[in-house]
Every structure is written in structure tokens, then in C-alpha cells.
Amino acid sequence: MKDAAIAGTDREGKALGFYNTGKALEAAVSWVGQFERANATVTGQVRYFDREVELRDKTSAALTFCADESKGFSKDKKTGKVAKIPVTKNSYVQYNTRLDKNADGVWQMSQILSTRGAAQCQP
């Protein structure tokens, strides 16, 4: 969702507000804002893996997953220059999230914590 807002496929950020709330929405808006201020977009590929969902009750769940960002980069919108950085342990990120079902039955991410370089996500 945040990548769609950054890349321009969700220019108005509708998906951000639809699928995020609370602290997770604040984090997503902040992340998108950093790209906007830098006049940058995203390019390449990010692979998500090792997803685990734990239902806590009828309206809340925990979701953890890893991201391989080794082939995902930022790109300057004006020059088109891609900021390719070397692959390191920090190219792999673990996300721990909380999801809450809203009154309309939509599961929204309400909290998110990311750990760059997490051992569980290393190849």
C-alpha cells in the first residue's frame, strides 16, 4: 500500500487510509512523505515471505512476515537515477503487526514494528 502511494499507482493514498489506522497509518504516511520530500519513487522488486497470522479473537490478529529488499531501490524522479546499494543483512526486514477488524469488517493494520537486519529473515 505504501509502495503504491510512493510509486504513484495510489496517488491519493486511498489504500493507506483504507487498510491502515492509528500508529500504522501514521508510520505509512511518514514513510510516503519521506519519498515525496526527496522527490523519489521506488523501483525493482521486494519479496515478502514467511507470513504467520495468529488470530487473537474475532476482531484482532497478529501478522508477522519478512521482506527481502535486496532488489528494491529508490529512484530520483527528476534524474531517473536508481540508488542501488550493496546487499547486506539490513536488506532483510522483519515486520510485526497488529490487525484490527473495523465496524465495516475490514482488517486494518493498527500497529507496525520493523526490524531491519532481523536474523529470522536472513537467507
Disulfide bonds with the S-S distance in Angstrom:
Cys66-Cys121 2.04
